[in-house]
Amino acid sequence: MAKKYLVVVDRNKCIACGVAPALAPEIFELGGDNGKNKVREPYETETTAEESKGIIPEELYEKAMQAVENCPVEAIRVTPIEE
Ligand code: SF4
């Protein structure tokens, strides 16, 4: 079975710089609620004002990691999901 990854955005840390959606528009967008980064459909599983979570397929892992590595406040975490 293909590997999947859990993506978590700490929206309290996010400063809405726009880097994450620019580097990985398939995964991230700035939310219409508070303007901070969130995981977008169809990968989003849960988003609150504090945190946004989603599950991405392996094909998007490298893109997600670009956002992780370039986020100026280290607000994004990507971890493999055991299946
Ligand atoms: S790169 Fe970091 S600070 Fe910038 S929008 Fe993404 S999560 Fe927010």
Boltz pocket constraint, residues with backbone or C-beta under 6 A from the ligand:
constraints:
  - pocket:
      binder: B
      contacts: [[A, 9], [A, 10], [A, 13], [A, 14], [A, 15], [A, 16], [A, 17], [A, 18], [A, 19], [A, 20], [A, 21], [A, 36], [A, 37], [A, 67], [A, 70], [A, 71], [A, 72], [A, 73], [A, 74], [A, 75], [A, 76]]
      max_distance: 6.0
